[in-house]
Amino acid sequence: MTDILGLPLEKALDVLKQEGAGDITIIRYAAPRAKDTRGTLRVVRAEKDNTVLTVCAFKDHIDMENTDEACLADK
């Protein structure tokens, strides 16, 4: 069984298909108060031999102009 955690959903599905996986259930999760659920869907949990996948959207690009520089500084 291949470790697919962190992979984009489409890549994970390709890997599972190559391994001969059958039916796969996908559960999409977002924080209850999330205003923006756009982004790349990535696998955050895999259960039952990778036949049940939980995915969340992650932003691929961070807007540096609107990011607090203090949180980016090395500590």
Backbone torsions as a table, in degrees:
resi	resn	phi	psi	omega
1	MET	NA	125.5	-177.8
2	THR	-82.3	141.9	176.2
3	ASP	-78.2	115.9	-176.8
4	ILE	-111.7	3.2	-178.7
5	LEU	-61.9	134.6	179.5
6	GLY	89.6	-15.1	-179.9
7	LEU	-73.6	148.0	170.1
8	PRO	-58.8	147.2	-175.0
9	LEU	-53.9	-47.3	-177.7
10	GLU	-60.8	-41.0	178.4
11	LYS	-65.4	-43.3	179.1
12	ALA	-61.1	-42.4	178.9
13	LEU	-64.4	-38.6	176.8
14	ASP	-61.3	-44.8	179.7
15	VAL	-61.2	-45.8	-178.0
16	LEU	-66.1	-37.9	177.8
17	LYS	-64.0	-40.0	178.8
18	GLN	-63.6	-28.5	178.8
19	GLU	-86.6	0.5	177.2
20	GLY	84.0	24.5	179.6
21	ALA	-64.0	145.8	177.6
22	GLY	-88.5	-132.2	180.0
23	ASP	-67.5	136.3	179.8
24	ILE	-123.9	130.2	176.5
25	THR	-97.8	131.7	-179.9
26	ILE	-114.9	126.5	177.6
27	ILE	-113.2	120.9	178.7
28	ARG	-95.0	130.2	-177.2
29	TYR	-124.6	144.1	174.0
30	ALA	-146.8	154.1	177.3
31	ALA	-59.9	143.5	-176.7
32	PRO	-55.7	-33.0	-177.7
33	ARG	-100.9	9.9	-178.2
34	ALA	-62.9	126.9	178.9
35	LYS	-91.3	-30.7	-177.1
36	ASP	-121.9	109.9	-179.5
37	THR	-107.6	20.2	177.9
38	ARG	-81.2	160.0	178.1
39	GLY	135.5	-174.3	179.7
40	THR	-81.0	125.9	176.4
41	LEU	-75.2	124.8	180.0
42	ARG	-124.0	148.0	179.8
43	VAL	-75.0	123.4	178.4
44	VAL	-113.1	-11.8	178.7
45	ARG	-156.0	138.7	177.2
46	ALA	-133.2	126.9	-177.8
47	GLU	-127.1	166.1	173.7
48	LYS	50.5	58.4	179.6
49	ASP	55.9	42.1	177.6
50	ASN	65.2	25.3	177.0
51	THR	-98.2	-10.2	174.5
52	VAL	-126.3	113.4	-177.5
53	LEU	-113.9	134.0	172.0
54	THR	-104.8	130.8	-177.5
55	VAL	-125.6	151.5	175.5
56	CYS	-133.9	153.9	178.2
57	ALA	-87.4	132.8	177.3
58	PHE	-123.5	136.4	176.7
59	LYS	-72.1	136.6	179.2
60	ASP	-88.0	-22.2	-176.1
61	HIS	-124.0	134.8	176.1
62	ILE	-105.2	127.2	179.0
63	ASP	-76.8	99.6	-175.2
64	MET	-68.2	-24.0	-179.9
65	GLU	-68.6	-29.4	-178.0
66	ASN	-106.8	18.5	-179.3
67	THR	-104.0	135.0	177.9
68	ASP	-66.1	120.4	-177.0
69	GLU	-64.1	-27.6	-178.9
70	ALA	-62.4	-34.1	-178.9
71	CYS	-76.8	-13.6	180.0
72	LEU	-94.9	-14.8	-176.7
73	ALA	-68.3	143.0	175.2
74	ASP	-69.7	138.7	-179.5
75	LYS	-105.6	NA	NA
